[in-house]
């Protein structure tokens, strides 16, 4: 566990449950019994239960001020992202945490939070197909918004399309960190048909 990479999954009110649990399970199941990844949830300022869009409640493991600095930051989307993208304290934390992390991965409209955090400048990015206009409005003119892909990999920053695409993007990152065999095995354990449609560099 001491050498396990730390994976922080952000949670906030009205986050999408599957945006959180999909990538969470990819790294938890692909962790080689906890040896390679330590996965935890983090909320901005409280460990009180947060309610997802679907009504599921999640109790965060840490607040932003006390959570271990992650190697991988996962920023999920959901209806709440439309409000939280204007939360400057949260977007500042995302920017500062991402700058110290090895990788940042957004799921669905989590890309809106990355845009407001200033992390998509000069990048290629995608989001939920029903939120492309929101990303175009939130992102810098230097950001290239990519449609019709499951995820876009900029190297250390990955954005995915909606909901289940976050599982595909997390499997892609798992393959980058280990190998494709690990990702394929993890997808098999999750009984997930891994779709590897990404945007070319």
N, C-alpha and C positions, 0 to 999 in steps of 0.2 A: 504493500500500500504506500510505502514511503516514496517509491519511485513512480507511482501511478500518476499519469497526467490528470490534472484537475479540470473538470468540465462543469462550468457554471451555466445553468439554464435560468434565464430571467423569467419571473412571473409578475403579473400585475392584474388588477381588476379587469374582467372582461377579456382576458387573454383566451385564445382558442386552446382547448384542452389537448387536442391531438398535435398541435404545433409544439406543445411542451413535451408530451409523453412520447411522441414518435422518436425524435432525436435522443431523448433521455434513454429510451429503451435500446436504441441502436448501440450507444456507448456502454450502457450497463451490460447488455447481453454480449457485446463484442469485447468485453474487458478482460477476458481470460480469468474469470473468477475474481475480479477486482484487482488483479495485478497490474493491469495496464491503464485503467481509467477509474477515477473517483468522481462520480457524478452527483451533483447536488443542485438544489434550487435556491434562488436568491431573489428577494424583493427589495425595493428601495429603502423603506424605513421601518418596516414592521414584520414580525413573524406571525402576525394574526392570519387566520385563514383567508385566502383570496378566492373569489368566485369566478369561475370561467364562464364563457358565453353560454355553455350548455348547462350550467348550474352545478357542475362538479366543483368541490372545494379542494384547494391544495394548501397545505401548511408549509410555508417556505422554511428551508433549513437555516438560512442566514439572512441578515439584512446586508445592504450594500457596504455598510461601514465595517462590518465584522467578518465578511466572507473571505475565505482564502483567495489570493490572486489566482485566477484561472489561467490555464494554458490554452483553453478553448472556451470562448464565450458564445453562447447560443441565445439569440434574440428572437423569440417567437412573435407571431402576429395575432390578430384577432380584432374584434370590434373596438376593444379598449385602446388599440394602438393609435386610433384616430384622435383620441384625447391625449394619450401619453406622449405623442410626438411633439406636443407643445409644452411638456414638462421639462423645463431647462435643467433642473437638478438631475433628472433621470438621463437625459441625453448627454449631459456632461459626464456622468458616471460611465455611461456606455463608451463614450469617446476615450476617456482616460483608461478604462479597463481594457478596451480593445487595443489601445496603443502598446500596452504591456503584455498582452496575450500573444501567443504564437499564431492563433487562428480565430477568426470571428465568422460565425455562420448565422444568417438570418433566415427565418421561415416566413413565407407569406408576407403579410404587411409589416412584419418586423423590419423590412427594408425601409419603411417610412421613418422608423426610429434611427436607423443608420444614416439616412439622408439628413435628418435634422441634427444628428451628431457630427455632421461634416465628414463622414467616413466614405462617402460615395463619389467624392470629387475625382474626376478623371477615371472613374471605374465604369465597368459594365455591370448592370444589375437587372434583376427581375423581381417579380412579385406575383401575387394572386392575379389571375387574368382579369378579374373583375375590379381590380384596383390599379390598373396601369395608369389611369388618369391622375390618381392621387400621387403615385410615385413621380410622375412627370412634373406635377406641381410642387412637390416637396424637394426634389433633387436639384442639384446644381446643373446649370446648362452644360457643364463639362461631363455630366454623367450620361452614358448611353444606356437607355432602357431597352431591354431585349425581351421580345415576346416569343411565345410558342416553344419554350424550353422548360425542362424540369428544374435546372439550376444553372448558375453561371459562376465559374471559378476564376477569380482574379489572382490566385496564388495564396495569399494569406487571408483573403476575404471572399466568402462564398455567400451568394444569395439564392434562395429557392423560390419556386412558384408556390401555389397555394397548398396548405395543409399537408396532405400525404407526400407531396414533393419534398418536404423537409426530411422525411425518412430516406429518400433517394440521395439527397445532398449529404446527409450524415453518413450514409454508407460510402459515398464517394470520398468523404474526408477520412473515414476509417481506412479505406484502401490506400489513400495517400500516406497515412501514418504507419501502416503496417504493410499489407499487401492485398491484392484483389481476392485471394483465397480467404482471408479473414472476413472480408466484407461479404463474400458469397455465402460463407458458412453462417454468418450472422443473419443475413437475409433469409436463409433457409430455416434457421431456428425461429425466426419471426413469421415464417410462412408468407413472406412478402416478395412480390415479383419486382425485383430491383430494376427500375427504368433509368438507364444511363444516358439520357438525352441531354447533353449540355451544350452550351454555346461554344463554338471554336474560338480559340484565342485570336 
